[in-house]
Amino acid sequence: MEFAELIKTPRADNVVLHRPFYLAVEGTLCLTGHHLIFSSRRQDNAEELWLLHSNIDSIEKRFVGSLGTIIIKCKDLRIIQLDIPGMEECLNIASSIEALSTLDSVTLMYPFFYRPMFEIIEDGWRSFLPDQEFELLSSVTDEWRLSCINKEFSVCPSYPPVVIVPKSIDDEALRKVAMFRHGSRFPVLSYYHKKNGMVMMRSSQPLTGTNGRRCKEDEKLINATLRPGKRGYIIDTRSLNVAQQARAKGGGFEQEVHYPQWRRIHKCIERFNILQESLIKLVEACNDQSHNMDRWLSKLEASNWLTHIKEILTAACLAAQCIDREGASVLVHGTEGTDSTLQVTSLAQIILDPRCRTIRGFESLVVREWLQAGHPFQQRCAQSAYSNSKQKWEAPVFLLFLDCVWQILRQFPCSFEFNEQFLIMLFEHAYASQFGTFLGNNENERSKLKLPQKTMSLWSWVNRSEELSKFQNPLFEANSLVIWPSVAPQSLQLWEGIFLRWNRPSKFLDEAHEEMINIIKYNKELQAKVNALRRQLAEMETDDRMQENL
Amino acid sequence: QVEQVKLLDRFSTSNKSLTGTLYLTATHLLFIDSSQRETWILHHHIAAVEKLPLTTSGCPLVIQCKNFRIVHFVVPRERDCHDIYNSLLQLSRTAKYEELYAFSYNPKQNESEQVKGWQLIDLAEEYKRMGVPNANWQLSDANRDYKICETYPRELYVPRTASKPIIVGSSKFRSKGRFPVLSYYHKNKEAAICRCSQPLSGFSARCLEDEHMLQAISKANPSNRYMYVMDTRPKLNAMANRAAGKGYENEDNYSNIRFQFVGIENIHVMRSSLQKLLEVSGMKGLSVNDFLSGLENSGWLRHIKAVLDAAVFLVKAIAVESASVLVHCSDGWDRTSQVCSLGALLLDSYYRTIKGFMVLIEKDWISFGHKFSDRCCQLDGDPKEISPVFTQFLESVWNLTEQFPQAFEYNEAFLLQIHEHVHSCQFGNFLGNCQKEREELKLKEKTYSLWPFLLDEQKKYRNPLYNPDFSPELTLLEPNTVSFNFKFWRNMYHQFDRSMHPRQSVFNLIMNMSEQNKQLEEDIKELEAKIKRRNGQPDAVLEKEHQQSAHPAPIALKTPPCFKKEQPLIPVNDAVRTIEGSNTADNRYSEFVAEFSKAEPAVVSLEYGVARMTC
């Protein structure tokens, strides 16, 4: 298919662009295969707006006489308005945008066409390989092994080719366990706590069904992670009720009789459509400036967004607590083990492991616990808050995770190497990007699409010093401790950087932030200078003394 | 003194507690726990003491403070508990001003310092700074002896054309004699903020002198002959007042006025609103939705927004239309004080400095007779007179500091400290209900002023991001009052609940850093001077020698004096590294560190999960 077929009117003049808190600008609108480009014609201050079609969440059109207006709502929550003279042009442009922003085939997406304008220093596709991770692990323990059982994605289609499992469990046993777990997602290592050797594993629900099926190998596998005489915890991210209902569909949970060394705790983290609705309601509330205080607060409440944040954080803290305080190993799962499970395991690592609070460590966490672990990004992030499609697999699972990280970052502003901008950038790229990183639903699909060969990795771009400097937290001082966030409602806040980003002018806040950075920079300069001067003076004094001794 | 008393964690669901000894002194309640940490509570801060039913571990005693601290003790013996309860009831309820802490507090200042302290804020000076007296405004001696209005200060500024009979006549037509006077004069716009109480208009009464008075105010503004009259009450309340012979201005009787209601609720609504807010925020195991709906039902943020909206309306009239504004409510000492002072704060950057903010409070709150004593319940009195009107003012200012982080010289700690002392009765400033009462109490001789003490510690209250010449446009602040900009003020209502605060404070860090920067700048100067002095020595051999020995001999390094000096750097470096605020100066978080660095035996009841552990 040629993009040109979809673009009936490639260019329109005298278009007026409206954005909140900016003056309206007149200019030319162009459509290309992947971008909507608006450039103002003013000579003095030419302005260009490039918008990826894949960033467009929904589009509305209105007509007043022959003047058409298109309102474009983006996945990054921005809303812009274009006034286009001429009914036909406007209709053409609107239908082109609509078609181009809802392309079916992944291989037509921009990442397959994007050619980087920067020099690639490090191939991001090879930056975070499981082997490296395992090497780190084997330097502290030899109880684990790297299994290639899933090499051709033959055992579990949503797992990566290699996984880390207990040494004492052979591939044959793994195959049996895979049969016993939903989507074949057998328990694998998610995190090893160096401090006390406790581990966190993740999986999907066991297929116990109504007649209480059991699998000896499954029991053996997870028991292999326990110290003699010690108990472990299974954190089921569903409420007991939901877990019980799952049995009717062949799913279920670990029964006490078969897993006597494990204590099961149910936490209620919501799923897909409930989360999606929550996002839609929240964004609606944030976008309406006319709400009085009561209405705003009740809308905020009705969205339930902060309740979800609290639930997810609480479950993650619980997992971390079991590992660090209780000295127990933990297995986390929900139903498929691709959504709430990953939220919990990845946030627990942020709390426990200082490495995950560095930029590289966080990237590695996203790769391990989200991309390789098979979070279906393409399905979940197909649409954002302005979608009207009722497809049930869209959900802001990853955004909720980022929001939780932001909440912890706010409570420990000096313990993270990255800043809020880094999290916002990840949110944007998860929904629309020139990079291939977040395409596909799992490693299997990514390898079929040949993404590493055909597209550029986000990490290749981010990990260059020019980009990194934007995402560095000037306050960062490595903190080797476990960080326990407060989950009291009074301590949780709306993430303004995402949800109010386009709804209020941020000039004063930005300038204050800049001032803060200047103070820190200045401090470093002064310290360096003082130290240099002292050294100089010390040298001079030493010389004097030597002189005297002579 | 009672031993073996337990202090319970307010939000803990598992009765986690500290054991220690409770002491009662003449002025404070003191609790020292087993690790020698002290909790001091001033008797005047105690708002309520409650004895709960006996439990197996002892007799619980809950103390609620006016600074929103809540402590929950368990006293092992009921008799002790009863004794403490009775003593606290007596000690926290003072009948006479002379028994308040301020009259016994002795900060070791000599008399001249005391006098100087009281002279620090000079309101005559402040009016001069605004540009009055001038061709249109003059100082009136009508109230020199508090004859016209007891609750106003002696010195009042009125339009030149308002003669004494007009003033007297107008005051008789105004509730409590509080006739229209100048609160703030805007030099560039030549417009004024004036304040008064409601007119005694009833359904039809009018008063020519009062009409003349308003005319005089509008004439005193050469740039716009129209003036606004803002009634800060909801229209319904104002209309109800007419039945009692009070009410609001009839636009037909006054020339050139534009009348406007702005709808701020009265002190009783505000009191119960705060009560509801505290009930919600004090709940154990609070869910997000209960918190948000509780916040909504309390109406607290709605009231804060109403106050700020009113101030924004006032500022627009002055800044955009150059029109003078007369503000009143019922008596003109609560809502009127809020709106006039916030309006001035938005218009004039002076009030956003530390000194200027003190002046603003002295002018619009203390001198114009906001009834601090009644509103803050300094003496045992009518509980219906208590109302958090001043707290709302501070909260509105805090909201502004959040929106304009660089526009204020002071920080949140300054606002919290003022709030603390409005209730502490430790200094004389906020005692009494009006200036006349303060003079009768001889506060200036018998007590000390708060302001010099705050100025002495101003390092603590400085906003490191403050930029005095930010940009000329910032003289006028135009806050965004869309609802989502108003946030729950956690550091006010949970100031003492440390587990809820961020574990690392960016603010303290930046503050320390900018302090350190000043020190470093000086160090550099000093070092450069030293080096220069040395280089200045005309010893050519030494110079040469210096160049040759690029590698200093390590043996000679017997701690040369300049290396010792590097010491002071280390604590500040520590501050940067501060984990969970272990910085001693930042004692708000110090408790927290101890709590988490101690490897306490992990007794974790998993039902409550982490929510229990961390809050």
HADDOCK unambig.tbl for C-alpha pairs under 7 A between the chains (distance, minus, plus):
assign (segid A and resid 289 and name CA) (segid B and resid 482 and name CA) 6.04 0.50 0.50
assign (segid A and resid 291 and name CA) (segid B and resid 483 and name CA) 6.80 0.50 0.50
assign (segid A and resid 292 and name CA) (segid B and resid 483 and name CA) 6.12 0.50 0.50
assign (segid A and resid 293 and name CA) (segid B and resid 301 and name CA) 6.96 0.50 0.50
assign (segid A and resid 293 and name CA) (segid B and resid 302 and name CA) 5.30 0.50 0.50
assign (segid A and resid 293 and name CA) (segid B and resid 483 and name CA) 5.13 0.50 0.50
assign (segid A and resid 294 and name CA) (segid B and resid 296 and name CA) 5.46 0.50 0.50
assign (segid A and resid 294 and name CA) (segid B and resid 302 and name CA) 6.95 0.50 0.50
assign (segid A and resid 296 and name CA) (segid B and resid 483 and name CA) 6.52 0.50 0.50
assign (segid A and resid 297 and name CA) (segid B and resid 292 and name CA) 6.33 0.50 0.50
assign (segid A and resid 297 and name CA) (segid B and resid 296 and name CA) 5.85 0.50 0.50
assign (segid A and resid 298 and name CA) (segid B and resid 293 and name CA) 6.44 0.50 0.50
assign (segid A and resid 298 and name CA) (segid B and resid 296 and name CA) 6.86 0.50 0.50
assign (segid A and resid 301 and name CA) (segid B and resid 289 and name CA) 5.52 0.50 0.50
assign (segid A and resid 301 and name CA) (segid B and resid 292 and name CA) 5.82 0.50 0.50
assign (segid A and resid 301 and name CA) (segid B and resid 293 and name CA) 6.78 0.50 0.50
assign (segid A and resid 306 and name CA) (segid B and resid 288 and name CA) 6.52 0.50 0.50
assign (segid A and resid 307 and name CA) (segid B and resid 288 and name CA) 5.39 0.50 0.50
assign (segid A and resid 307 and name CA) (segid B and resid 289 and name CA) 6.79 0.50 0.50
assign (segid A and resid 314 and name CA) (segid B and resid 610 and name CA) 6.03 0.50 0.50
assign (segid A and resid 314 and name CA) (segid B and resid 611 and name CA) 6.50 0.50 0.50
assign (segid A and resid 317 and name CA) (segid B and resid 610 and name CA) 5.74 0.50 0.50
assign (segid A and resid 318 and name CA) (segid B and resid 609 and name CA) 5.41 0.50 0.50
assign (segid A and resid 318 and name CA) (segid B and resid 610 and name CA) 5.39 0.50 0.50
assign (segid A and resid 325 and name CA) (segid B and resid 602 and name CA) 5.63 0.50 0.50
assign (segid A and resid 326 and name CA) (segid B and resid 602 and name CA) 6.12 0.50 0.50
assign (segid A and resid 410 and name CA) (segid B and resid 502 and name CA) 6.80 0.50 0.50
assign (segid A and resid 411 and name CA) (segid B and resid 502 and name CA) 3.92 0.50 0.50
assign (segid A and resid 411 and name CA) (segid B and resid 503 and name CA) 5.53 0.50 0.50
assign (segid A and resid 411 and name CA) (segid B and resid 504 and name CA) 6.54 0.50 0.50
assign (segid A and resid 412 and name CA) (segid B and resid 502 and name CA) 6.27 0.50 0.50
assign (segid A and resid 412 and name CA) (segid B and resid 503 and name CA) 5.61 0.50 0.50
assign (segid A and resid 412 and name CA) (segid B and resid 504 and name CA) 5.26 0.50 0.50
assign (segid A and resid 413 and name CA) (segid B and resid 504 and name CA) 6.17 0.50 0.50
assign (segid A and resid 413 and name CA) (segid B and resid 506 and name CA) 6.60 0.50 0.50
assign (segid A and resid 414 and name CA) (segid B and resid 504 and name CA) 6.69 0.50 0.50
assign (segid A and resid 477 and name CA) (segid B and resid 577 and name CA) 5.66 0.50 0.50
assign (segid A and resid 479 and name CA) (segid B and resid 579 and name CA) 6.96 0.50 0.50
assign (segid A and resid 486 and name CA) (segid B and resid 499 and name CA) 6.76 0.50 0.50
assign (segid A and resid 486 and name CA) (segid B and resid 500 and name CA) 5.92 0.50 0.50
assign (segid A and resid 486 and name CA) (segid B and resid 614 and name CA) 5.48 0.50 0.50
assign (segid A and resid 486 and name CA) (segid B and resid 615 and name CA) 6.20 0.50 0.50
assign (segid A and resid 487 and name CA) (segid B and resid 611 and name CA) 6.11 0.50 0.50
assign (segid A and resid 488 and name CA) (segid B and resid 500 and name CA) 6.78 0.50 0.50
assign (segid A and resid 488 and name CA) (segid B and resid 615 and name CA) 6.29 0.50 0.50
assign (segid A and resid 489 and name CA) (segid B and resid 286 and name CA) 6.95 0.50 0.50
assign (segid A and resid 489 and name CA) (segid B and resid 287 and name CA) 6.50 0.50 0.50
assign (segid A and resid 489 and name CA) (segid B and resid 288 and name CA) 5.01 0.50 0.50
assign (segid A and resid 489 and name CA) (segid B and resid 291 and name CA) 6.58 0.50 0.50
assign (segid A and resid 490 and name CA) (segid B and resid 490 and name CA) 6.62 0.50 0.50
assign (segid A and resid 491 and name CA) (segid B and resid 500 and name CA) 5.66 0.50 0.50
assign (segid A and resid 491 and name CA) (segid B and resid 501 and name CA) 6.79 0.50 0.50
assign (segid A and resid 508 and name CA) (segid B and resid 404 and name CA) 5.86 0.50 0.50
assign (segid A and resid 509 and name CA) (segid B and resid 404 and name CA) 6.95 0.50 0.50
assign (segid A and resid 509 and name CA) (segid B and resid 405 and name CA) 6.66 0.50 0.50
assign (segid A and resid 512 and name CA) (segid B and resid 405 and name CA) 6.00 0.50 0.50
assign (segid A and resid 512 and name CA) (segid B and resid 406 and name CA) 5.98 0.50 0.50
assign (segid A and resid 512 and name CA) (segid B and resid 465 and name CA) 6.52 0.50 0.50
assign (segid A and resid 515 and name CA) (segid B and resid 465 and name CA) 6.39 0.50 0.50
assign (segid A and resid 516 and name CA) (segid B and resid 465 and name CA) 6.64 0.50 0.50
assign (segid A and resid 516 and name CA) (segid B and resid 510 and name CA) 7.00 0.50 0.50
assign (segid A and resid 519 and name CA) (segid B and resid 514 and name CA) 6.45 0.50 0.50
assign (segid A and resid 523 and name CA) (segid B and resid 513 and name CA) 6.67 0.50 0.50
assign (segid A and resid 523 and name CA) (segid B and resid 517 and name CA) 5.66 0.50 0.50
assign (segid A and resid 526 and name CA) (segid B and resid 520 and name CA) 6.23 0.50 0.50
assign (segid A and resid 527 and name CA) (segid B and resid 520 and name CA) 6.97 0.50 0.50
assign (segid A and resid 530 and name CA) (segid B and resid 520 and name CA) 6.97 0.50 0.50
assign (segid A and resid 530 and name CA) (segid B and resid 523 and name CA) 6.92 0.50 0.50
assign (segid A and resid 530 and name CA) (segid B and resid 524 and name CA) 5.69 0.50 0.50
assign (segid A and resid 533 and name CA) (segid B and resid 527 and name CA) 6.43 0.50 0.50
assign (segid A and resid 534 and name CA) (segid B and resid 562 and name CA) 6.45 0.50 0.50
assign (segid A and resid 537 and name CA) (segid B and resid 531 and name CA) 6.27 0.50 0.50
assign (segid A and resid 538 and name CA) (segid B and resid 560 and name CA) 6.66 0.50 0.50
assign (segid A and resid 538 and name CA) (segid B and resid 562 and name CA) 6.74 0.50 0.50
assign (segid A and resid 539 and name CA) (segid B and resid 552 and name CA) 5.96 0.50 0.50
assign (segid A and resid 540 and name CA) (segid B and resid 546 and name CA) 6.49 0.50 0.50
assign (segid A and resid 542 and name CA) (segid B and resid 552 and name CA) 6.90 0.50 0.50
assign (segid A and resid 542 and name CA) (segid B and resid 556 and name CA) 6.13 0.50 0.50
assign (segid A and resid 543 and name CA) (segid B and resid 545 and name CA) 6.99 0.50 0.50
assign (segid A and resid 543 and name CA) (segid B and resid 546 and name CA) 5.98 0.50 0.50
